[in-house]
Amino acid sequence: MSSKKIDNGSNKLEPPENPGRRKRSTLLFVISWGGLLIALLSGFRENIPFLNALCMSACSDAAEMHFLGMPWWILGALFYLGFALLALFRQNLAPWVVAPAAGVEAVLVVIMIQLKMPCIFCIANAAVVLLLLAASFKMRLFWQETALALAFFVGFFFWVPFENDFTIRLSTGQAAGAVLHGGEGDTAAKVDGDVITNQRLEVLLGPKLLDARKEIYNMKKERLDQLIFEKILEKEAKQQGKTLENLIEQIAPMASLQVGDAEIDKYMQENQERLKEFRGSIPELRERLKAFLEQQRRSQILTNYAKALEPKYGVKVFLTMPTAPKVKVDTRGAPSQGPADAPITIIEFSDYQCPACRNTHEVVKQIGAAYGDKIHWIFKDYPLRRHKDAFKAAEASYCAQDQGKFWEYREKLYAAADLSPGNLLNIAAELGMSREKFSQCLQESKYRALVEKNTRDAVEAGVDRTPSFLVDGVVHTGGPTVDSFKSLIDEELNKAGVQLKTVEKAQ
């Protein structure tokens, strides 16, 4: 027998390649790259005119959503890139990765629906995740994948709205922009990148908008009171086993509502102007007034009866009177007086060259003296363009702050007739400041950026004139009198539950 060389390699057993597995791997890889493309397009949408025109506000809101500080589109891109690699080398792990992704994507879809935010990229991304889920689906793992998806859905459903500060908005269906762009200050328009906020519109429209809202509130309140009244009487009649008509007659029998001639005469005397337009006879008028006054009396009796039953039927009214919008202003580093934890915070926006600001400054001093530590007073500059020296004067006040003389220097600025750079330096010298340091600070425009920021803060808050005051976040424009300012502050202190000692009226 002749010996033959045995080829060990030829006898090695290897499983034949599975064509179905290879096709699935390729399919998952292709879908992943489609998802990666969608994620990248959503991230760079603003640089692509066609996409920017296709999806504007909703896509902008969605693009600003984040998780652990990272935008969702970046997280999506990383996920799809990782999944593409997984599809090539560890396809068996695909179901365990796509199931959590499906749970998270379900959360984003729910938020998109509740916030009425139809982002085309979000919809496309959801479709991609569904395709990955279908392509990697294995029946034997159905319950495990479902449990995993639900676990991630529940966790992210609570975390995502919390991190993005719009948990409350989900219950009202308001657009995400209302939160992502700063609460009441959501974007109303953009002009060459500059944002005009709803917050600014709210403040600029001010009393007119508030009056309109109060009128709407009064109409709603009147109708609501009537509905509550009817419900209570219906329930009480049912509980007593009577018809509504029988209950009404029991509470306010017509026989007890008779109106005498003296009451009719009194009503006619008090309403002569209104009754001049009546074209009928006097007896006819008196008969109509008698019926009207009797009905009015019955209505009042029934209303009082229903009011007394409100506790019995657990009446709770959630309709609230509209109030002036509150705005937030960055006050970090701004000069202030009074304790930071005072019951009331007042932010003053002023211009050193503004005549109204100078007049109001006397009012401000009297208010400060009257209320003392009950107010935390914060000062911010708002130099108007038409006042040529106001901006430099504002810069100079911070140069004075460097030498611990801000408030003293501020007093001098309001009193000075000349705010030219030379006189700004002279005022500093009068207060005992170093001329050299002050001059260098002013020449270098050390605080130009700060004054510019204060001006932007004023504009973004909706302030359009000086002086203006934010009293606990509510903007009040123009120069108030001492009495009107005191009335405003007293009202806010009462709201805060602060019991005021008798304060001498500032003269």
SULJOJO-V666775 format. One record per pair of residues at least 6 apart in sequence whose ideal C-beta (glycine too) atoms are under 7 Angstrom apart, sorted by sequence separation. I is the first residue (numbers start at 1). J is the second residue. D is the distance in Angstrom with one decimal. If there is no record, write none. Layout:
i: <I,I>
j: <J,J>
d: <D,D>
This chain:
i: <45,46,66,112,161,181,237,351,384,400,413,429,45,65,86,87,112,169,189,202,237,240,268,278,350,383,416,428,468,469,493,63,67,86,178,187,188,383,468,161,169,177,188,368,397,400,461,468,41,45,63,112,166,169,177,187,188,234,237,275,425,428,490,86,175,186,233,236,383,416,185,186,397,463,465,467,476,166,185,188,381,397,425,462,465,45,83,108,165,184,185,233,425,461,463,164,184,412,164,331,348,397,42,109,425,471,184,329,409,424,409,412,105,393,472,486,42,105,268,421,471,79,264,267,409,408,105,482,264,264,267,393,405,102,101,396,400,405,346,348,392,43,263,344,348,354,389,403,42,43,102,259,342,343,344,345,346,347,348,349,351,389,393,403,342,348,350,351,392,342,345,347,349,351,354,400,39,98,259,339,342,353,403,98,259,338,340,351,353,39,40,257,338,339,353,39,98,338,352,338,351,399,402,257,336,337,353,35,36,39,95,257,336,352,94,336,352,399,95,399,36,334,335,35,36,334,95,99,103,107,252,334,396,102,103,106,331,395,399,32,100,103,104,399,76,83,99,100,103,107,111,252,398,95,99,103,107,111,251,252,395,32,33,251,32,100,104,395,398,103,107,361,395,115,248,251,29,32,62,115,61,114,358,395,62,116,394,29,115,117,28,29,58,62,111,114,116,117,58,59,62,115,391,58,59,115,352,25,59,352,25,28,55,55,25,28,54,55,335,353,24,352,383,21,381,335,382,383,233,236,381,382,229,232,380,382,229,232,380,232,235,380,42,41,232,382,384,38,382,38,38,228,35,38,35,67,34,224,67,31,66,66,221,65,220,31,31,28,31,217,217,28,360,27,28,214,213,349,357,356,357,24,356,210,354,61,210,349,61,351,367,61,64,350,363,366,370,349,350,363,349,363,367,371,61,348,349,360,363,367,374,57,359,348,203,347,363,202,346,347,356,203,346,374,346,199,330,344,345,199,329,344,329,370,327,327,370,369,367,366,184,329,327,328,344,327,326,326,327,344,344,324,343,344,343,343,203,204,203,200,202,204,200,197,199,203>
j: <51,52,72,118,167,187,243,357,390,406,419,435,52,72,93,94,119,176,196,209,244,247,275,285,357,390,423,435,475,476,500,71,75,94,186,195,196,391,476,170,178,186,197,377,406,409,470,477,51,55,73,122,176,179,187,197,198,244,247,285,435,438,500,97,186,197,244,247,394,427,197,198,409,475,477,479,488,179,198,201,394,410,438,475,478,59,97,122,179,198,199,247,439,475,477,179,199,427,180,347,364,413,59,126,442,488,202,347,427,442,428,431,125,413,492,506,63,126,289,442,492,101,286,289,431,431,129,506,289,290,293,419,431,129,129,424,428,433,375,377,421,73,293,374,378,384,419,433,73,74,133,290,373,374,375,376,377,378,379,380,382,420,424,434,374,380,382,383,424,375,378,380,382,384,387,433,73,132,293,373,376,387,437,133,294,373,376,387,389,76,77,294,375,376,390,77,136,376,390,377,390,438,441,297,376,377,393,76,77,80,136,298,377,393,136,378,394,441,138,442,80,378,379,80,81,379,141,145,149,153,298,380,442,149,150,153,378,442,446,80,148,151,152,447,125,132,148,149,152,156,160,301,447,145,149,153,157,161,301,302,445,83,84,302,84,152,156,447,450,156,160,414,448,169,302,305,84,87,117,170,117,170,414,451,119,173,451,87,173,175,87,88,117,121,170,173,175,176,118,119,122,175,451,119,120,176,413,87,121,414,88,91,119,120,91,94,120,121,401,419,91,419,451,91,451,406,454,455,306,309,454,455,303,306,454,458,306,309,457,310,313,458,121,121,313,463,466,121,466,124,125,315,125,128,128,160,128,319,163,128,163,164,319,164,319,131,132,132,135,321,322,135,467,135,136,322,322,458,466,466,467,135,467,322,466,175,324,463,176,466,482,177,180,466,479,482,486,466,467,480,467,481,485,489,180,467,468,479,482,486,493,177,479,469,325,469,485,325,469,470,479,327,470,498,471,325,457,471,472,327,457,472,461,503,461,462,506,506,506,506,325,470,470,473,489,473,473,474,475,492,493,474,493,496,496,498,461,462,462,460,462,464,462,460,462,475>
d: <4.6,5.6,6.5,7.0,4.3,5.1,6.4,5.3,6.3,5.4,6.7,5.2,5.8,5.2,5.9,6.4,6.2,7.0,4.4,6.4,4.7,6.5,6.3,5.4,4.6,3.6,6.6,6.8,6.2,5.0,6.0,6.7,6.0,6.0,4.2,5.3,5.2,4.3,6.9,5.7,6.2,4.3,6.0,6.4,6.0,3.5,7.0,4.7,6.2,7.0,6.4,5.3,5.9,5.4,5.8,6.2,4.7,6.1,4.2,6.9,6.3,4.4,6.8,6.3,6.9,6.6,6.1,6.4,5.1,6.3,4.3,5.1,5.6,6.3,5.4,5.7,6.9,3.7,6.4,5.8,4.0,5.8,6.2,6.1,6.9,5.9,6.3,6.1,5.2,6.5,3.3,6.4,5.7,6.6,7.0,7.0,4.9,4.8,6.8,6.4,6.9,6.5,6.9,5.4,6.9,6.0,6.3,5.7,6.7,6.6,6.8,7.0,6.9,5.5,5.6,6.9,6.5,5.4,6.9,6.5,6.0,6.4,5.5,5.9,6.2,5.5,4.5,4.8,5.2,6.0,6.5,4.6,5.2,5.6,5.6,4.4,6.2,5.8,5.7,6.8,6.0,4.0,6.2,6.3,7.0,6.6,3.8,4.6,4.7,6.7,5.2,5.2,6.1,5.5,5.2,4.6,5.3,4.7,5.3,5.4,5.8,6.2,6.3,6.6,5.8,6.9,6.5,5.2,6.7,5.5,6.8,6.2,4.2,5.3,6.4,6.5,5.1,4.8,4.5,5.4,4.0,3.7,6.7,5.3,5.3,5.7,5.7,5.9,5.7,3.8,5.8,4.6,5.2,6.1,4.1,4.1,5.3,4.5,5.5,5.4,4.9,5.3,6.3,5.1,6.3,4.7,6.7,7.0,5.8,6.1,5.0,5.4,6.3,4.3,4.0,4.5,6.6,3.7,5.7,5.6,3.9,5.1,4.9,4.0,5.8,6.3,5.2,4.0,3.9,5.8,4.5,5.4,5.8,4.8,6.4,5.2,5.0,6.6,6.7,4.8,5.7,6.9,5.4,6.7,6.3,7.0,4.2,6.7,3.3,4.4,6.7,4.2,3.9,5.6,4.7,3.9,5.0,6.8,6.4,5.9,6.4,4.6,5.9,6.1,3.8,4.3,5.1,4.7,6.2,6.9,5.8,4.8,6.0,6.5,6.5,5.2,5.3,6.1,6.1,6.9,5.5,5.0,5.2,5.6,4.1,6.0,4.5,4.4,6.8,6.5,3.6,6.0,4.6,6.9,7.0,6.2,6.3,5.4,5.3,4.9,5.5,5.9,6.1,4.7,7.0,4.7,4.4,5.3,6.1,6.4,6.3,6.8,6.3,4.8,5.0,6.0,6.6,6.8,6.4,5.9,6.7,6.3,6.7,6.9,5.3,5.1,6.5,6.7,6.0,6.1,4.4,5.9,6.4,4.5,4.7,4.2,4.8,5.2,6.4,6.9,6.0,6.9,3.7,6.8,5.7,6.5,6.3,6.0,5.3,4.9,5.6,6.0,6.7,6.3,4.0,6.7,5.9,5.9,6.7,6.3,7.0,6.7,6.2,5.5,6.0,5.0,5.5,6.6,6.2,5.8,5.5,5.4,4.9,5.1,6.2,5.8,3.9,5.0,5.3,6.8,4.6,6.5,6.2,6.5,4.8,6.5,5.6,5.3,4.1,4.4,6.9,4.7,4.6,5.6,7.0,5.4,6.9,6.0,4.9,6.5,6.6,6.8,5.4,6.4,5.7,6.6,4.6,3.8,5.3,7.0,6.7,6.6,5.9,5.6,6.6,6.9,6.1,4.2,5.7,4.1,4.8,6.4,6.9,6.8,5.4,6.9,5.9,6.7,6.0,5.6,5.3,5.8,5.2,5.4,4.8,6.4,4.8,6.9,6.9,3.9,5.4,6.3,6.8,6.8,6.3,5.8,3.4,5.8,6.3,5.3,6.4,4.6,5.8,7.0,4.6,4.7,6.7,5.5,2.6,6.8,6.7,6.0,4.1,6.7,6.0,4.8>
